[in-house]
């Protein structure tokens, strides 16, 4: 069902019902760029066409993020955009056309509440995990400081608290008061990671994959290695080398950065990312895809003049929004749950 909705944007030229759809050449003059990250600011209907007469496929809550895939179209007094929302990756229900309205759809990942859905979070204290978002609900368990997971529902407000449902990496999932949560993963570093062999190996990965990256991008790339090691239960960076380029010897600055990452003295800006790719390094539309893992098809990326191919896993993994990372250079994702990769 999800694929049929995505196919809608491939239909030529004019949306059914007379809504005019502008192509990429004119989208730059409109509210959003194709490929831009956006979020809802209110409950917003998602339809199978650009117009109020089309079927409502889903209703997104305020604070849901997504990626602009097509548009704009104009119908019934509104500007319409075709958006793949984050929960499409979770349960396959919400990709379609929605009206921008009076700021109903806004640029960026941010929102006015503490979190957005599908953020990675960690507990800051011992806190009750409840079956429902209320202090009177039954307890499913108790968090320990540092327990991390993924927000899958919320926010809800009751009993004076903002509540979010968390899919924890432990055996528990349920509703936790937002006051006990912070964004990002937080776990104790494995002391076995901190050795000279790992420092050299991790530095080679960062140098080979992110020598042109800014500091945030370099840190996030480095942490994808540690996050994989943590999930796979390994203590050697070289056990993860098959997933990375590692052909360049590092500078002293990169070598020092790798050491700080291995001791977790540098925070993880990736929110637990386990995967990334560089849109600008992928084949562009019309170029050969031989030898490339391009199963995700073509996408628009802000900062690029042509559509680039993307890997198939980018269509299903949880998007990690890294503040300070340039979309044209790096897009980060994390696997669902806490299993091995």
N, C-alpha and C positions, 0 to 999 in steps of 0.2 A: 504493500500500500504506500509506503514511504516513497519508493522509487517512482510510482505513478505521479505523485505530487511534484517530485523534482522534475519529471519529464515535462510538466506543464510549462516551465519557463523556457523550454526548448522550442515551444510552438512559435511559429513565425509571426513577427511584426506587430500584430494587433491582437489584443486580448478579446475574447468573446464578449459580446455585449457592448462593444464600441469603445472600450477604454483604450486610449492610446498608450503604447509602451515605448519609452525612449531607450535607445541602445546605449552602449558604453561611451560612444562619442559625445553624447549629451549629458550623461549621468554626472560628469564632473561638475556641471553647473547646477546640479540639483542639491538637495539637502545632504544626501549621503553618497559615498563612493561605493562602487561594487566591491565586495569583500570586506567592507568596514564592519567592525564590531559595534553592536547597538544593544540597548536594553529597553524594556518597557517601564513606564512610570505609573501605569494604571492597568487594571484588567483589560485585555485587548483581544478582540476576536481575530482568529486566523482563518481565512477563507480560501476556497479553491479557485478563486478568480478575483480580479481587481474591480470590486464594486460591491455595494451593499446587498445586491440581489443574489450573490453567490452563497453557496452552502458554507456554514461555519464548521470548520474541521475541528477546531479546538479553541479554548479561551486561555490565553497566557496570563498568569498573575503578574502583578507589578514586581519588578526586579528580576525578570527573566532575561537572560542574555541570548544573543544570537548573531548570525552573520548574514549580511545583505547579499543575496544571490542574484537579484534582478530588479529592474525598475529604473526610474519611477514610471508609474502609470497614473492617469488622471481620470477619475470617474466619480459621479455623485457628489462633487464638491470636495473631494479628498485627494491627497497625494498618497499613492499606494506603493508598497515595497514588498518584494518576495524575500522572506527571511527564513533561514534554517535556525530554529531555536535550539538551545542546548538540550532541552528535554527530548528532542528528536533522537539524540544519541542514546538517551536513557530508555525510552519506551516507544519510540517511533511514532509519535502522535502529532507533532507540531512543526510542520514546514508548510508555508503557504503565504498568501497575500494579506497584508494588514495595513490599515490606514495610519499615516503618521499623526494626523489630527493636530490638536493643540499641544504638541510636545508629548503625545502618548508614546511615541517611539523616539528615543534620544540616542545620541552618539556616545560611545564609550562603554566600558564594563561597569562603571560605578553606578550606585543607586544611593538613596538616602538612608536606608536601613544599614545595619552593621554588615550584612553579608548579601550575596546573591546565591541562588541555587547552584549546586555543583561546585561551589568552592570547596577546597580542602581546608579542614579546620583541625585544631587540637584543643583538648580540654586544658584549662589552666588550674583546675582544682578538682577535688572529689565532688562529684555532682550526680544527682539522680538521673537515670535514663528512664523515662516514663512511657507508658503505652499510648498516652494521649497528651496534648499540650495543656496540661493543667496540674496543679500541685496535688490534686486529689486523686489523680490517676495512679494505677498500679505501677510499681517499679519493675522494670525489666533487668536492671543492673545498676552499677555505679561506675562512673568514669574514674580513672586515675589521672593525675597531672601528666600531660604528654600524650595521652591516648588520642589518636587521630582518625579521621574518617572523612566522608563526603556528604555534604548537605543535599538531601533528596526531596525535601518538602519544607514549606514555610515561606515567610514567617507567619505565626499565629500569635495573638495576644490574649492572655488571660491571667488573672490573679496578680496583675502588676508586672508581668514578665513578657518579654519577646521570646518565642519558642521556635526552635528549628529541629526537624527530624534528621538524625545523623545515621548514616550507614557506617558504623565503626569497623575498623580493621580487626577488632576482637569479635567474639561471638555475638555481641549485643548490637541492636539498633533500636532507636526510639527517639523520643522527644527530649531535648535538653534546653534549659534556659540559656539565652544568648550571653548572659553575663558570665557564664562559665566557659565560654568558647572564644578562641582567637583564630584569625585566618592563618593558614599555612600549617605544614607538618612540623612537628617538634619531637625528635626522638634522640635518645642518647647515642652518641657516636660509638661505634664499635672500636675499641682500642686496637684491635688487630688490623684495622685499616691503616693505621698511622705507621708507615714504615717507608724507607727510602725507595724501595722498588715500586711501591704503589704511587709515591709522589712523582717519580719519573714517568711512570706509565700514564697517570692521569694528566700530567702536564702535556704529554705528547698528544693525548686526545683533545684537550682544550686548544692547543696550538694548531692542530690539524683541522679542527672543526670550527674554531671561533677566533682565529688570529685577527680577523677583521671585525670582530664583535666588540661592543662596548663592555664595560666591566660587568654590568648586570647580565648581559647575554653570556659572557664567559662563565660567570658563576652558575647560571642556570644550566648551561651545557654540562659543566662539571658535576652538578648535583644529579643530573639524570643518570650518570654512571653510579653514584652512590645509592640512589633510589633503586636502581636495578640490583645492585649488590645486596641491598637490604632485603628485597623481595626474594631474591634467588638464594639467599643464605650463603653467599660466598664472601671471602675476605681478600680476594685478589682482583685488582682492576683488570688484569689481562684476561680473566674469565669472561669479561664483557666486551672484549676488543672486537669480536666479530660484528658488533652493531655499530662500530665507529671507524672513522679514518684515524690513523695513528702514525702517519708517515713523516711527520715533521718534528724535528727536535725543538724543544721549547726555549724561549728566552728566559732569563733569570726572573723576570717579573711574573711570567706564567708559571714557572716552577714554584715560586713562593706562593702564588695564589692556590695552586694545587695542594700545597701543604696546609694552608688555612682551611680549605674545603674539607680535607681528610680529618681534621680535628674539629670540624663544625664551628670554628671560630668565625667563619663567614656564614651569614644566614642564607637559607635556601630561598631564593626569590621565585622558584618555579612551582611552589605549592605541590611538591611531590611528583613532578613530571618524570616520566619514564621514556618518552619519545620526543623527538623534534625533527623538523626538516627545514630547509632553507628554500622558500619559494623561488628566489632569484637564481638558485643553482639548479632548479629542476628544468627539464625541457619546456620550451614555450610552444604555444599553439603553432602547428605547422612543422615543428622540428621532429626529428626522429626520436622515438621512445625506446629504441632497441637497448636492452640491458638495463632499463630503468623500471623501478617499482612504481608504476604510474597508474595503478588500478583505481585510484580515486577520481580519475578524470580531470577535467579542466576547471579552474577556478579563477576568479578575479582577486587580486591582492593589491591593496593600496600601496602605491609607490612603484608599481610595475605598469608598463604601457600595454603589455600583452597578457593574455591569460596563460597561466602556468599549470602544468600537471601537478598532481599531488598523490601521495601514497594512499593505498586503499584503507589502511588503518586510521587515517585522519578522518574518515567518514563515521567512525563508530566510537573511538576512544573519547574520553572526557577531556575537553579543552582546558588547558591551564593558561590563564591570562596573566602574563608576566609584565608587570608595570615597568616600563623603560625599555622593553624589547621591541625592535622594529619589525613589523609584520612581514615586510618584504625580505628580511634577512633570516628571521627565526619564528617558527610557530611551535609551541610546546603543547604536549598532551600527556595524560597519564592513564594507565590501565585501570579499569574498574576493580574495586575490591583490594585485596592485599596479597593475591596469589603470585606464584612465580611467573616470570615472563619468558 
